[in-house]
Amino acid sequence: HLLAGTANAVLATHPSEAIARVLASREGFAELGLPAPNNEFTFSNQFGDVADMIAMFVMAIEGPLDPARTRAARDHLLATVEDNRRFWSLVPREGDNDREWIPNKNQQSATGLPFPPEIGPMWLMVLADAEKVLQGQLLIPHWRLGDGAGFDLHAFLQDPPSVDMVGLIQGSSLLPYLRQGPLANGQSLQLFTSYLQGDSALYMVVLN
């Protein structure tokens, strides 16, 4: 579900067209004659590849998003949360200690990573907040707004806009998805991060 959610989020944009357009432009530049390779600090030497990557990203996300894909991405991410809940309900029932990936308190992980006893409940708290954001019960803080309003991710994924980078940065493109309501405060994620002493990103990958 996590992989499918990520894939649908990417495919909701236009990555293939953007990549093809940038690669075609590079071929056009090569036909006209590229600067000779050297160690001098020139824009082409230092920033050409970066400019191409930025162009791919901007070209991919600008324009209409595919609502079927954005809704599928949301549904798969919600299913990821539900699968996590089911998994952690089953973990304490295991009585063996044989090649465990994620152990309970009476087991050891075959990965060699330590798993503190509270990691399961803390991770589920993080996912519970993520679920509320995906369902629109909690809003994402936005720099244009105060404490009583934010960005409704559920509404955005349900009926996505035609993306305009300037409007996205300035905020006008997001205005239809901004509303008053409770905000996600990130406390559960901060607690999870501090509990794992800087290794939280690694554990997020392992736990999913």
C-alpha positions as CSV (number, residue, x, y, z in Angstrom):
1,H,0.0,0.0,0.0
2,L,2.8,2.4,0.8
3,L,4.5,1.7,-2.6
4,A,1.2,2.0,-4.4
5,G,0.3,5.2,-2.7
6,T,3.7,6.7,-3.5
7,A,3.5,5.5,-7.1
8,N,0.0,7.0,-7.6
9,A,1.1,10.3,-6.1
10,V,3.9,10.5,-8.7
11,L,1.7,9.3,-11.6
12,A,-0.9,11.9,-10.7
13,T,1.6,14.5,-12.2
14,H,3.3,14.3,-15.6
15,P,6.7,12.9,-15.0
16,S,7.2,11.0,-18.3
17,E,6.5,14.1,-20.4
18,A,8.7,16.3,-18.3
19,I,11.6,13.9,-18.4
20,A,11.3,13.4,-22.1
21,R,11.2,17.2,-22.7
22,V,14.3,17.9,-20.7
23,L,16.3,15.0,-22.2
24,A,15.3,16.2,-25.7
25,S,16.5,19.7,-24.9
26,R,19.9,18.2,-23.7
27,E,20.2,16.5,-27.1
28,G,19.5,19.8,-28.8
29,F,22.1,21.5,-26.8
30,A,24.6,18.8,-27.7
31,E,23.9,19.1,-31.4
32,L,24.6,22.9,-31.2
33,G,27.9,22.2,-29.4
34,L,28.5,21.8,-25.7
35,P,31.2,23.8,-23.8
36,A,34.5,22.0,-23.6
37,P,34.9,20.2,-20.2
38,N,37.2,21.9,-17.8
39,N,37.5,22.6,-14.1
40,E,36.5,26.3,-14.4
41,F,33.6,27.6,-12.3
42,T,31.0,28.1,-15.0
43,F,27.2,27.9,-14.9
44,S,27.1,25.0,-17.2
45,N,29.7,23.0,-15.2
46,Q,28.2,23.7,-11.8
47,F,24.5,24.1,-12.3
48,G,23.5,22.4,-15.6
49,D,22.4,19.1,-14.1
50,V,20.7,20.9,-11.2
51,A,18.8,23.1,-13.6
52,D,17.6,20.1,-15.5
53,M,16.4,18.3,-12.4
54,I,14.5,21.4,-11.2
55,A,13.0,21.8,-14.7
56,M,11.8,18.2,-14.6
57,F,10.2,18.7,-11.3
58,V,8.4,21.9,-12.2
59,M,7.3,20.7,-15.6
60,A,6.0,17.5,-14.0
61,I,3.8,19.0,-11.3
62,E,2.5,22.0,-13.2
63,G,-0.8,21.5,-14.9
64,P,-3.9,19.4,-14.0
65,L,-3.4,16.6,-11.5
66,D,-5.2,13.3,-12.2
67,P,-7.9,13.0,-9.5
68,A,-8.2,9.3,-9.8
69,R,-4.5,9.0,-9.0
70,T,-4.6,11.4,-6.1
71,R,-7.6,9.6,-4.5
72,A,-5.9,6.3,-5.0
73,A,-2.8,7.6,-3.3
74,R,-4.8,8.7,-0.3
75,D,-6.7,5.4,-0.1
76,H,-3.5,3.4,-0.2
77,L,-1.9,5.5,2.5
78,L,-4.9,5.1,4.7
79,A,-4.7,1.3,4.1
80,T,-1.0,1.5,5.1
81,V,-2.1,2.9,8.5
82,E,-4.7,0.2,8.9
83,D,-2.2,-2.5,8.1
84,N,0.2,-1.1,10.7
85,R,-2.5,-1.3,13.3
86,R,-3.3,-4.9,12.4
87,F,0.4,-5.8,12.5
88,W,1.1,-4.3,15.9
89,S,-2.0,-6.1,17.3
90,L,-0.4,-9.4,16.2
91,V,3.2,-8.7,17.3
92,P,2.6,-9.5,21.0
93,R,1.1,-12.9,20.1
94,E,4.3,-14.4,18.8
95,G,6.0,-16.9,21.1
96,D,9.0,-17.9,19.0
97,N,12.3,-16.0,18.4
98,D,13.2,-17.1,14.9
99,R,14.6,-14.6,12.4
100,E,12.4,-11.8,13.5
101,W,12.2,-8.6,11.5
102,I,10.3,-6.5,14.0
103,P,10.4,-8.2,17.4
104,N,8.1,-8.0,20.5
105,K,9.6,-7.5,23.9
106,N,10.5,-11.2,24.3
107,Q,12.3,-11.4,20.9
108,Q,15.4,-10.1,19.1
109,S,15.5,-8.7,15.6
110,A,17.6,-10.5,13.0
111,T,18.5,-7.1,11.6
112,G,20.6,-6.2,14.7
113,L,18.6,-3.0,15.3
114,P,17.4,-2.4,18.8
115,F,13.7,-2.1,19.2
116,P,12.7,-0.2,22.3
117,P,9.6,-1.5,24.0
118,E,7.5,1.6,23.3
119,I,8.4,1.9,19.6
120,G,5.1,0.3,18.5
121,P,2.7,2.5,20.5
122,M,4.7,5.6,19.5
123,W,4.7,4.7,15.8
124,L,1.0,4.1,15.9
125,M,0.5,7.6,17.4
126,V,2.4,9.1,14.5
127,L,0.3,7.1,12.0
128,A,-2.9,8.1,13.8
129,D,-2.1,11.8,13.2
130,A,-1.2,11.0,9.6
131,E,-4.5,9.3,9.2
132,K,-6.4,12.3,10.6
133,V,-4.5,14.6,8.1
134,L,-5.4,12.3,5.2
135,Q,-9.1,12.2,6.3
136,G,-9.2,16.0,6.8
137,Q,-9.8,15.8,10.5
138,L,-6.5,17.7,11.1
139,L,-5.2,20.5,8.9
140,I,-1.6,21.2,7.9
141,P,-0.3,24.5,9.1
142,H,0.2,27.1,6.4
143,W,2.5,30.1,6.6
144,R,-0.2,32.5,5.5
145,L,-2.6,31.5,8.3
146,G,-2.7,31.7,12.1
147,D,-3.3,28.9,14.6
148,G,-7.0,28.4,13.8
149,A,-6.8,27.4,10.1
150,G,-4.7,25.3,7.7
151,F,-4.5,23.3,4.5
152,D,-7.0,20.4,4.0
153,L,-5.0,17.6,2.4
154,H,-8.1,15.4,2.1
155,A,-9.9,18.1,0.0
156,F,-6.8,18.6,-2.1
157,L,-6.5,14.9,-2.9
158,Q,-10.2,14.5,-3.5
159,D,-10.5,17.3,-6.0
160,P,-7.0,18.4,-7.0
161,P,-6.3,21.7,-8.8
162,S,-4.4,22.6,-11.9
163,V,-1.0,23.3,-10.4
164,D,0.7,26.6,-10.9
165,M,4.1,26.9,-9.2
166,V,3.8,30.7,-8.7
167,G,0.3,30.3,-7.3
168,L,1.4,27.4,-5.2
169,I,4.3,29.3,-3.6
170,Q,2.3,32.5,-3.1
171,G,-0.7,30.6,-1.8
172,S,-3.5,31.6,-4.2
173,S,-3.7,28.1,-5.8
174,L,-4.2,26.6,-2.3
175,L,-6.8,29.0,-1.2
176,P,-9.8,26.7,-2.0
177,Y,-8.2,24.1,0.3
178,L,-7.6,26.3,3.2
179,R,-10.2,26.4,6.0
180,Q,-10.6,26.9,9.7
181,G,-10.2,23.8,12.0
182,P,-7.8,22.0,14.3
183,L,-4.2,21.8,13.2
184,A,-1.7,18.9,13.2
185,N,1.0,19.8,15.7
186,G,3.6,17.2,15.0
187,Q,4.1,16.3,18.7
188,S,3.8,12.6,18.2
189,L,6.4,12.7,15.4
190,Q,8.7,14.8,17.6
191,L,8.3,12.4,20.5
192,F,9.0,9.4,18.1
193,T,12.1,11.2,16.8
194,S,13.5,12.1,20.2
195,Y,12.8,8.6,21.5
196,L,14.9,7.0,18.8
197,Q,17.7,9.6,19.2
198,G,18.2,10.6,15.6
199,D,17.5,7.3,13.9
200,S,13.8,7.9,13.3
201,A,14.1,8.0,9.5
202,L,15.7,4.6,9.5
203,Y,13.0,3.1,11.7
204,M,10.3,4.6,9.6
205,V,11.6,2.6,6.6
206,V,12.0,-0.6,8.7
207,L,8.5,-0.3,10.3
208,N,6.8,0.0,6.9
